[in-house]
Amino acid sequence: MKDIINKLAIGAEINGSGDQVTGGKGKILTDNVTLIINAVIGVLGLVCVVVMIIGGISYMTSSGDAAKVKKGKDTILYGLIGLVVCVLAFALVNWVIGSILA
C-alpha cells in the first residue's frame, strides 16, 4: 500500500517486486510539501500568539468594564484554542507524512 501511495502521490518508480527504484524526485517533493505545511502551521501559530497578546492588552486596558473584560478573556481563550489546534495539526501532519509517504 505504501508503495502504491508513493508511486501515485510523489511519482517514485517501483519495480516488479515493489521496491522503490528511484527516490530522488519523490523524496524532494515529500520534503518540500513537509516544509511548506510546517511553515504555514508555524505562521498560524504565530498569529494565535499575536491574538492572545491582543486579548491580554484588551483585558488589561478594560478599566473594569465587564464587557471589555469578557471580550479580552474570550480573545485570549480563542487564541489559546487556535494554538492548541496548530500544535496538534503540526504533530498530525508530520506523523502522517512520516508514516505513509516516507
N, C-alpha and C positions, 0 to 999 in steps of 0.2 A: 504494500500500500504506500509506504514511504517513497519507494522508487517511482511509482506512478505519479504521485503528487509532485516529486522533484521534476520529473520529465514535463509534466503539464504546466506547472507553475513557474519554473525557473529555467526551463529549456536544457536541462542536463541530458547528455546522451547516455542511454542504458544499453548494455549489451544483452545477449540472449539469456545469460544466467541471472540477470537482474542487478549486476554490479554497475556502478556508475563509472563510465569510461573517462569522461572529462568533467571536471567540476569547476573549472576556472570561471566560465561565464556565469554559471548558476551561483557559485559562492559569492562572486562580486555583487550580483543582483540581490541575493539574500542579505549581504552586509549593508548594501545601500538602503534597502527597504527598512531594515532594522534601525539604521542610523536616522533616517527621516522620521520614522514613527517615534523613536525616542526623543528626537529634537522637538517634535510637535507636542508630545506629552510634557516635556520639560518646560516649554513655553506656557502651556496651560497651567502647570503647577505654579509657575511664577505669577501668572495672572491671579490665581487663587490667593497667593500670599499678599499681593497688592490689594485685593478685595478685602482681605482680613485687616490689613493696615488701615484702609479707608474706613472700615467699620469701627476700628478702635479709635480713630480720630473722631468719628461721628459720635461715638459713645462718650468720649472724654469731653467733648465740647457741647454736650446736650444741656448743660446747666440745670439738670434736674427735671427737665421736661420729659414726662413719661412717654410721649410718642417718639421723641428723638432717642431716648434710651432704648426703647423696644426696637426701633429701626437699626440702631447701632449693633445691638445684640444679635438681631436677625442677620445682619450683613456678615458679622463675624462667623456665625453658625453656617451660613451658606458657603462662605469661603473655606471653612474647615471641611465641610462635606465635599466640596469640589476637590480639595487637596487629597482627601482620602480616596476619592474616585480616581484621581490621576495616579496615585501610587499603586492602587490595585490594577488599573489599566496597564501601567508600565510592567508590573510583575506578570500579568496575564499574557501580554503581547510577547514579552521575551521568553516566557515558558513555551508558548505555542510555537513561535518561530524556532526556538532551540530544539523542541522535541519532534516537530513534524518536518520542517524544512532543512534542518542541519544534518 
